[in-house]
Amino acid sequence: MSAIFIRMIFALGVFISFLLYKNSCRPHCPSKLNQIKIFGRTLHLHHWLTSLLALAYFKNPFIRGLLVGGVIHGIGMYSDWYKIIK
């Protein structure tokens, strides 16, 4: 595959990721599956964090685009993106 095609596939993944997250994660995350209660505290595995960790396991440019889009969306759209333990 050419480098231009790979970049286009990657960009498409980022774009689609933004569309998916825009409709499902605003203004607050509806999912509680990523929040784990431990000793009176809550460990919140934000979608940007799980996407960042998953990047290490995928080489497909479209999947990587989806994951990078998730990281950018999570950090850019939420003011509490850095709060992992509450």
FENQUI-V103480 format. One record per residue. RES is the residue in three letters. NEAR is the number of other C-alpha atoms within 8 Angstrom. Layout:
[[RES & NEAR] [RES & NEAR]]
This chain:
[[MET & 4] [SER & 5] [ALA & 6] [ILE & 6] [PHE & 8] [ILE & 10] [ARG & 9] [MET & 8] [ILE & 11] [PHE & 14] [ALA & 10] [LEU & 10] [GLY & 16] [VAL & 14] [PHE & 10] [ILE & 9] [SER & 13] [PHE & 11] [LEU & 8] [LEU & 8] [TYR & 11] [LYS & 8] [ASN & 7] [SER & 8] [CYS & 9] [ARG & 8] [PRO & 4] [HIS & 5] [CYS & 8] [PRO & 6] [SER & 5] [LYS & 6] [LEU & 5] [ASN & 8] [GLN & 9] [ILE & 8] [LYS & 8] [ILE & 7] [PHE & 4] [GLY & 5] [ARG & 8] [THR & 10] [LEU & 11] [HIS & 11] [LEU & 9] [HIS & 10] [HIS & 9] [TRP & 12] [LEU & 9] [THR & 9] [SER & 12] [LEU & 11] [LEU & 7] [ALA & 9] [LEU & 11] [ALA & 6] [TYR & 5] [PHE & 8] [LYS & 7] [ASN & 6] [PRO & 11] [PHE & 11] [ILE & 11] [ARG & 13] [GLY & 15] [LEU & 14] [LEU & 15] [VAL & 12] [GLY & 13] [GLY & 15] [VAL & 13] [ILE & 9] [HIS & 11] [GLY & 12] [ILE & 11] [GLY & 7] [MET & 6] [TYR & 7] [SER & 7] [ASP & 5] [TRP & 9] [TYR & 6] [LYS & 7] [ILE & 9] [ILE & 7] [LYS & 7]]
